[in-house]
Amino acid sequence: MKQSKARKSITLLDVARAAGVSRTTVSNAFNRPDQLSPEVQQKVLAVAKEMGYAGPNPMARMLRTGQTGAIGLIFSEALPYAFNDPVSIAFLQGVSKVCEQAKASLLIVPALDSDVAQQTIQQAAVDGFILYCIPDESEAIVRVLERQMPVVAVDQPVLKGIPFIGIDDRQAARTAALHLLSLNRRDLGIIAMDLHNDSYAGPVDAQRLKSAIFRNALHRWRGYADAIQAAGIDPTLVPIEETPNSHGVEGAFAAAIALLQRHPRPTGILAMSDMLALGALRAAENLGLKVPEDVAIVGFDGIPLAAQVRPSLTTIQQPLVEKGAIAAEILLGIPNKKTTLILETKLIVRQSSVKGSGE
């Protein structure tokens, strides 16, 4: 017990004296190793280990600097979805990579309208928040802004004076629709991701579209509609089936079955995400339809699986990892040219729309 007490009493200054370096050098060895040569860092850590010193006390650091060394990520879905959805995983990879480099911790909080979730936001020991695809009327936004600390928004919401990272969903979706229309696919169907936060699955009418709370889904529909109307087709006559993000490929399968059993049957399907498009591929196979001969399918996001399925999936590719990395860099104060960025997207043509193309 005495040995344990002795170890606990060892300070950063003790290690500095024993290693023959400054207090700052010892601190950097633990918190900012990029500021030291590998040799110096290894020497300091070896001395600290021998003395039983585990590193600077994080609570003492917080009291001294007013910073916790952690950032909060407010996520629009339940946590299990965050670790299963390829888009969310890629975004988290970008955020976590920057956090690791900056020696920062990451706290993920679902933006659920529950007392526990709101209390977590109010009490979270973080230096700032990333808002990831949060509906404009969410109580989580109010709670975050009440904290009066740095905030970065990704995809949604768009808030005055708050840095924003996203893509031009409308233009990207327009490109996807133009691609199918250029292939003379004029009988189209749309599979939509969440328009509202109500887990609805089924056909979408004009009122549901008009009142949509998720910006990226609404803008993607508007992009499709722009191209469809320019081709002389009434976009209000194009059938839309919505399925919750949490229902995954199975929900998309059901939505695609509903579309492909219509008369006339769509010759082209626009899916608002690659996961929805994968469900459409499975539905076409289930109904004995050939892709792309009978029905062409275009997804959105550019997840790795899109290139691996057969037929490979035509998609709109967006920089998911980069989106997360930039958001974290801005929040952590890492120098960046701009604090509001609209990142580029790209149409990747593969076998699901043009036979023999792509991977």
C-alpha angles and dihedrals in degrees: 000000000000090000090052091052091049091052092051091052094057111110137201088255091056090055091047091054093046092049094042094237138110127273089248091056091053091048091049091049088063103030108023109023091162087073092063138058114254090246094056093045093050091048093051094045091048092052091046092051092049090052093046094245111151097189141274116330107255093211091052090049091051092051092047099046103024089234131109099200090234137102129205125228114202107205126197097218136054113279097252088061091052091060096043104043112088092214093053092044092054091048091049090050089059093048095044094047091057091044090053092050091048093045089239128144124230126221116192117203124181112228093233119153092237127121091240094053093046091047090051090055092048094049103032112131096227137127095226146338140250112210107207116197095324119170113248095243095048116132087222091072091055092049093048094049090049088063089065094214133124114300133184122190122210120197091333148059109034105206128180111255093007120115112248132201121188148109134259095263093178096053092043092052090047088056091052093051093045089055093057093042090052087059089056092253098147100153099077137176129193129214108202129199120218113325092173135021094248105095091243119170122188145056118344124225130198095264093053090050093047093052097043114143099195108085099201094052093047093048092048090054090049090052091052089048092051092057095040093051092046087056090058096257123127104241091204088067093057108101118238126197117192125205128178116253089234091062090066123186093341091060091047090050091056092046092050092048088055091052097043093051092058123106116262091032115225115254091199133037124200111201119193091218138022091245089058090048091053088056089051091052090053092047092052090051091048091055093047094249122146120232120246098359096063099021130008118211131202124187134190134232106040099241115180092249090063090073094043103054122086118266088031114235127253106221149161105253119214127183098252099165092044090051091058094043094052092048091053092045092054093047093048092049095247107158113267130167095233137019094204116054135173104198124212126256130200136206110235110197115209140156099292090074106019118034114234095013131119124003 
